[in-house]
Amino acid sequence: MIIAALVVSIVAAAGSVGAVWYSRRSAKSAAVSAAAADTTAALDSQRRHDELTPEFDISIAAGENGVGEHAHMRVTLTGPDGLDRLDEVTIAILDEAGKDHWAYGLPDKVSTEETDRFVWGPWEFNTGASAQVTDNRTTRARPYSRPDGKNWDRLSLTRTRPGHWMGAMTPEQWQREQDGPVRLRITCRRGDEQWVLLREVEVQEPPTMIDAPWAKER
């Protein structure tokens, strides 16, 4: 009887261990399956997010009433299919790439506020258009909608000027040095989604007197 009871105890213990092992294995399998499902869902969400990356047509034309001190930036949301609106679009003008002009500290009598506003590039936003911009670098956030035709904007620009700490540098010398493209960072939001795009846009300059058609005909 004692032996039989011992056998029963051993079998019961083995059954209990087996049940615990099976339970743990089931839980682990469920966790792995849940993790795989989460990964798949995340990948699908990221793929969809990438497919909906906003597409813009951007052009900049200098010359207003024949004067080359002003320009206008035309920004149009063109796609992709499936993205018909954006809740917010903010455009920022960036400094030229590949250079750190403040690496050795700030010049005398130059504040950090001045350096934040100063654009190392040929063009900046016209702060006179205060309904469109918050400062010379950044536009006000506004929605874009393709269905109702409000998918574009026309932004006023002015030429940058040399800093007051640059000595005798003239605006003409400065513009010859800053002849690169206008670098932009476009931040787009729709609901909880956000896209940050970087673009470089060449400026269509007005013709000079030598290049003008009427000058070549003479």
Secondary structure, 3 states (H helix, E strand, C coil): CHHHHHHHHHHHHHHHHHHHHHHHHHHHHHHHHHHHHHHHHHHHHHHHHHHCCCEEEEEEEEEECCEEEEEEEEEEEEECCCCCEEEEEEEEEECCCCCCCCCCCCCCCCCHHHHHHCCCCCEEECCCCCCCECCCCEECCEEEECCCCECEEEEEEEECCCCCCCCCCCHHHHHHHCCCCEEEEEEEEECCEEEEEEEEECEECCCCCCCCHHHHHC
